Amino acid sequence: MMRILLFLATNLAVVLIASITLSLFGFNGFMAANGVDLNLNQLLIFCAVFGFAGSLFSLFISKWMAKMSTSTQIISQPRTHHEQWLLQTVEQLSREAGIKMPEVGIFPAYEANAFATGWNKNDALVAVSQGLLERFSRDEVKAVLAHEIGHVANGDMVTLALIQGVVNTFVMFFARIIGNFVDKVIFKNEEGQGIAYYVATIFAELVLGILASAIVMWFSRKREFRADEAGARLAGTSAMIGALQRLRAEQGLPVHMPDTLNAFGINGGIKQGLARMFMSHPPLEERIDALRRRG
């Protein structure tokens, strides 16, 4: 509940700060002087409502979407010794992390991966791929599970949803300001909103959305180091390093995790050049080095 309240409080603060900033810089007067009749306060509230609503909705259905998109099978009654061990390990790690036992599942994928999701740290889902279970040792699997439990205990799902809500708001807000400016100032349209408004708004949303994604992914990479640290505390530093080294050895394998879950998987794949700005995970070498420095 506290994280949801923090989410809403942060959203309100964003609206107020942006409104005050625009007023202090005289942006309202500049727009009016150029024939743009746009109520920025109402526009900001409108964008905040829709930006945060989309982010919150995605957060609340995240478990259901994860199960559907990955074909995850929830372990309700363990049928094998491996499933029994998996449930017992997650229960132990959850207890040590101070959270309620999440749902545990296995999804059919050859690559070694895992993810955690859910709207609340006491109502989460942790799932591992079949490939990870088949090729990793139990110590390495435990370290991966500890990493995912770390995501849950740190409240990373809510935190990233909060950041996404803020980003959504500003993308929608500034895209519509740009659209109005192009329509009224450049094309001198005086009757409602012309085609220039819609074209410019869509184009601005695409460009700003791409730039905003880089910000969200930067936060995601920072959060990944914290989950590694949590994994090291719960399963041991050597086990966590060993699991990351095994993942590095399999880096050539494609990652088939849905985009909506990539940020919460343990393995996010690799990218080169400018694409590195849009990586949800830091390079495995950096994560291993960080754990080694931690000792």
C-alpha positions in Angstrom: 0.0 0.0 0.0 2.8 2.4 0.8 4.4 2.0 -2.6 1.0 2.7 -4.3 0.6 5.8 -2.2 4.2 6.8 -3.1 3.4 6.2 -6.8 0.3 8.5 -6.7 2.2 11.1 -4.6 5.0 11.2 -7.1 2.6 11.5 -10.0 0.9 14.5 -8.4 4.3 16.1 -7.7 5.3 15.7 -11.3 2.1 17.5 -12.4 2.6 20.4 -10.0 6.3 20.9 -10.7 5.8 20.8 -14.4 2.9 23.3 -14.2 4.9 25.7 -11.9 8.0 25.5 -14.1 6.0 26.3 -17.3 4.4 29.3 -15.6 7.7 30.6 -14.2 9.3 30.5 -17.6 6.3 32.3 -19.1 5.4 29.5 -21.5 1.7 30.2 -21.3 2.2 33.8 -22.3 4.5 32.8 -25.2 1.9 30.4 -26.5 -1.0 32.9 -26.2 1.1 35.6 -28.0 1.5 33.3 -30.9 -2.2 32.5 -31.2 -2.1 29.1 -29.4 -5.1 28.9 -27.0 -3.9 25.9 -25.0 -4.7 25.3 -21.3 -1.4 23.7 -20.1 -2.7 22.9 -16.7 -5.6 20.9 -18.0 -3.5 19.3 -20.7 -0.9 18.2 -18.0 -3.6 16.7 -15.8 -5.1 14.9 -18.9 -1.8 13.4 -19.8 -1.0 12.4 -16.3 -4.3 10.6 -15.9 -3.8 8.6 -19.1 -0.1 8.2 -18.7 -0.4 6.8 -15.2 -3.5 4.9 -15.9 -1.8 2.9 -18.6 1.2 2.2 -16.4 -0.9 1.1 -13.4 -3.2 -1.0 -15.6 -0.1 -2.8 -17.0 1.2 -3.3 -13.5 -2.0 -4.9 -12.2 -2.4 -7.3 -15.0 1.3 -8.1 -15.2 1.1 -11.6 -13.7 -1.8 -12.7 -16.0 0.0 -11.3 -19.0 3.3 -13.0 -18.0 1.6 -16.4 -17.7 -0.2 -16.0 -21.0 2.7 -14.6 -23.0 5.3 -17.2 -21.8 3.0 -20.2 -21.4 4.2 -20.4 -17.8 2.9 -23.5 -15.9 2.3 -22.7 -12.2 3.4 -25.4 -9.8 0.5 -25.9 -7.4 1.3 -29.5 -6.6 4.8 -30.6 -7.3 5.0 -33.7 -9.5 8.8 -34.3 -9.4 11.7 -33.9 -7.0 12.9 -30.9 -9.1 9.6 -29.1 -8.7 9.5 -29.9 -5.0 13.0 -28.5 -4.6 12.0 -25.4 -6.6 9.1 -24.7 -4.3 11.1 -25.3 -1.2 13.9 -23.0 -2.4 11.6 -20.1 -3.3 9.8 -20.5 0.0 13.2 -20.3 1.9 14.4 -17.3 -0.1 11.1 -15.5 0.3 11.2 -16.0 4.0 14.7 -14.7 4.3 13.8 -11.7 2.1 10.8 -10.9 4.3 8.1 -11.3 1.6 5.2 -13.7 1.1 5.7 -16.8 -0.9 5.2 -15.9 -4.6 3.6 -18.2 -7.2 6.3 -20.4 -8.8 6.2 -21.5 -12.4 8.2 -23.0 -15.3 8.0 -21.7 -18.8 9.0 -23.7 -21.9 12.1 -22.0 -23.4 15.5 -23.4 -24.3 17.5 -20.3 -23.2 18.5 -19.9 -19.6 16.3 -17.2 -18.1 13.9 -16.3 -15.3 11.6 -13.4 -14.4 9.6 -12.0 -11.6 6.5 -9.9 -11.9 3.4 -8.8 -10.0 1.8 -5.6 -8.7 2.8 -6.2 -5.1 5.8 -7.8 -3.4 3.4 -10.0 -1.4 1.5 -11.1 -4.6 4.2 -11.9 -7.1 5.2 -14.5 -9.6 8.6 -16.0 -10.0 9.2 -18.3 -13.1 12.3 -20.0 -14.5 12.8 -21.5 -18.0 13.0 -25.2 -18.7 16.5 -24.7 -20.2 17.8 -23.1 -17.0 16.6 -25.9 -14.9 18.1 -28.5 -17.2 21.6 -27.0 -17.7 22.3 -25.1 -14.5 23.5 -26.6 -11.2 21.2 -26.3 -8.2 23.4 -23.6 -6.6 23.2 -21.6 -9.8 19.5 -22.0 -10.1 19.1 -20.9 -6.4 21.2 -17.8 -7.2 19.0 -16.9 -10.1 15.9 -17.4 -7.9 17.5 -15.2 -5.3 18.1 -12.5 -7.9 14.4 -12.6 -8.9 13.3 -12.6 -5.2 15.5 -9.6 -4.9 13.5 -7.8 -7.6 10.3 -8.6 -5.7 11.6 -7.6 -2.3 13.0 -4.3 -3.7 9.6 -3.5 -5.2 11.1 -3.1 -8.6 7.9 -3.8 -10.5 6.2 -0.8 -8.8 9.2 1.4 -9.1 9.6 0.8 -12.9 5.9 1.3 -13.4 6.2 4.7 -11.5 9.0 5.7 -13.8 7.1 4.6 -16.9 4.1 6.6 -15.7 6.1 9.8 -15.3 7.7 9.2 -18.8 4.3 8.6 -20.4 3.0 11.8 -19.0 5.8 14.0 -20.3 5.8 12.3 -23.7 2.1 12.9 -24.2 2.3 16.4 -22.8 5.2 17.8 -24.8 4.0 16.0 -28.0 0.7 17.8 -27.8 2.4 21.1 -27.2 4.6 20.6 -30.2 1.5 19.6 -32.3 -0.3 22.7 -31.3 2.7 24.9 -32.0 3.1 23.4 -35.5 -0.6 23.7 -36.2 -1.2 27.3 -34.9 2.2 29.0 -35.3 3.7 27.4 -38.4 0.6 26.6 -40.4 -1.5 29.5 -39.0 -4.5 27.3 -38.5 -7.2 29.3 -36.7 -10.1 26.8 -36.8 -9.8 24.0 -34.3 -7.0 21.4 -34.7 -5.9 20.8 -38.3 -4.2 17.9 -39.8 -0.8 19.4 -39.0 -1.6 19.0 -35.3 -2.3 15.3 -35.5 0.7 14.6 -37.8 3.1 16.6 -35.6 1.8 15.1 -32.4 2.2 11.5 -33.6 5.7 12.2 -34.9 6.7 13.9 -31.7 5.3 11.0 -29.6 7.4 8.6 -31.6 10.6 10.6 -31.2 10.0 11.5 -27.6 9.0 8.0 -26.8 12.2 6.6 -28.1 14.3 9.1 -26.1 12.2 8.4 -23.0 12.8 4.6 -23.4 16.5 5.3 -23.0 15.8 6.9 -19.6 13.6 4.0 -18.4 16.2 1.5 -19.5 18.9 3.4 -17.6 16.8 3.0 -14.4 16.3 -0.6 -15.3 20.1 -1.3 -15.5 20.7 0.4 -12.1 18.0 -1.7 -10.6 19.6 -4.9 -12.0 22.8 -4.3 -9.9 20.6 -4.1 -6.8 18.9 -7.4 -7.6 22.3 -9.0 -8.1 23.4 -7.8 -4.7 20.2 -9.2 -3.2 20.9 -12.5 -4.9 24.4 -12.5 -3.5 23.1 -11.9 0.1 20.5 -14.6 -0.2 22.4 -17.3 -2.1 26.0 -16.3 -1.6 28.3 -14.1 -3.7 30.2 -17.0 -5.3 26.9 -18.7 -6.4 25.6 -15.5 -7.9 28.8 -14.9 -9.8 28.8 -18.5 -11.0 25.2 -18.1 -12.3 26.1 -14.9 -14.2 29.2 -16.6 -15.6 27.0 -19.5 -16.9 24.7 -16.9 -18.5 27.7 -15.3 -20.1 28.7 -18.6 -21.6 25.3 -18.9 -23.2 25.1 -15.4 -24.5 25.0 -16.5 -28.1 21.5 -18.0 -27.6 18.6 -15.8 -28.6 16.4 -14.4 -25.8 12.7 -15.0 -26.6 11.3 -13.3 -23.5 8.4 -10.9 -24.4 9.5 -7.2 -24.3 7.2 -6.5 -21.4 9.2 -9.0 -19.2 12.7 -8.4 -20.4 13.3 -5.8 -17.7 12.5 -8.4 -15.0 14.4 -11.3 -16.5 17.9 -12.2 -15.3 19.2 -12.3 -18.9 18.4 -9.4 -21.2 20.6 -10.2 -24.2 23.3 -8.0 -25.6 23.3 -5.0 -27.9 26.0 -3.0 -29.7 26.5 0.7 -30.5 23.7 3.2 -29.7 21.4 0.2 -29.0 23.3 -0.3 -25.7 21.3 2.7 -24.4 18.2 0.6 -24.7 19.5 -2.4 -22.9 17.3 -3.4 -19.9 20.3 -5.2 -18.3 24.0 -4.1 -17.9 26.6 -6.3 -19.7 27.2 -9.4 -17.7 30.9 -8.6 -17.3 30.0 -5.4 -15.5 27.6 -7.2 -13.2 30.2 -9.9 -12.4 32.8 -7.2 -11.7 30.4 -5.3 -9.4 29.8 -8.5 -7.3 33.6 -9.2 -7.2 34.3 -5.7 -5.9 31.5 -6.2 -3.3 33.4 -9.2 -2.0 
